Amino acid sequence: MSFANSALAKDPSIGVVGLVPCALGGSNISSWGQGSFLYDRLVTKTRAAMQGGGKIQAMLWYQGESDMELQDDAELYMGQLVKFFQDLRCDLESP
């Protein structure tokens, strides 16, 4: 809610702000790859929110702590995150 409230405070003309919560605490980026349960759930919930005329304006991504425990995971994180957003934009037809 603080994300939505902050956006509205900066620009009240936004109107209604819908949130599509999909977080899973303690998950790592590899759990969110295209075709995974978490990814598919995110896409399904987002598409449902868009059916009533909703439009994606922003995405709050608050994940990554689990990927910093091992050096190898930390080094791979940025590439995996970029791919995640590319896949998501493609699957949601939202460049």
N, C-alpha and C positions, 0 to 999 in steps of 0.2 A: 504493500500500500504506500510506503514512503516513496517509492519510485514514481507511482502514479500521481501522488500528491505534489511531488516536486515538479513534475512535468506540467501539471495544471497551474501551479504557482507561477511558473515562468511564462506560460502562455495559456490563459484562461479560455481563449477562443478554440482550443483543441476540442472541447466538448467532452463527450463521454470517453473515458479511458477504460478499456477492457484489459484484464490480465488473464493470461493463460499459464497458470503455474504448472511446472513439470519437473521441478527439482527433485533430486535424490541425493541427500547428504552422503558424503564419503565416496561418491562415484568418481572414477577417473575418466579421462577423455576417451579412452578406448571403449568404454561402455556406451558411448554416445555415437558410435559410427553408424553410417548409413546401413539400414537393414537390422540394426539391433532393436531389442525391445524398447529401450528408452527413446531412441531416435524415432521409431515408428509411432510410439505413443505421443511424442511431441508433435509430429506431423499431423496425426489424426486429430488431436485436440485443437491445434491451430486451424486446420481446415474447417472444423466444426464452428469455431469462433468466427471465421470469415464468411460462413454461409449466410448470415443475417446482414451482410453488407459491411462487416468489419474489415479493416484495412491495417496491415502491419506498418507501423510507423517506427518502431524501435524494438530492440530485443535486449533484455538485461541478462547477461551471461555471468553467473557468479559461481564458477567452478574452477578447480585447478590445484587446490591444496594437496590432494592425494597424488597428483602427478609430480610433486616436488620432493617426495621422499627418496627417490632413487635418481641419481645423476642421468642415467640413460633415458628415463621417462621425461625428465625435465628438458633434456635436449630435443626430444621428439615432439614436445607439446605444441610449439608454434605451428609446425607443419600440419599436425593433426587438427588443430583448431581452424586453420585456414581451410582445409578440406571440408571440415564439418560445416562451416558457413557457406561454402560454395555448394555443397550438396543440398543444404537446407534451402538456399535461395532458389536452386533449380527445382527441387521437389515442391516448393510452395509457389512457384512461378512468381517470385518476388525479388527482382534484382536489386 
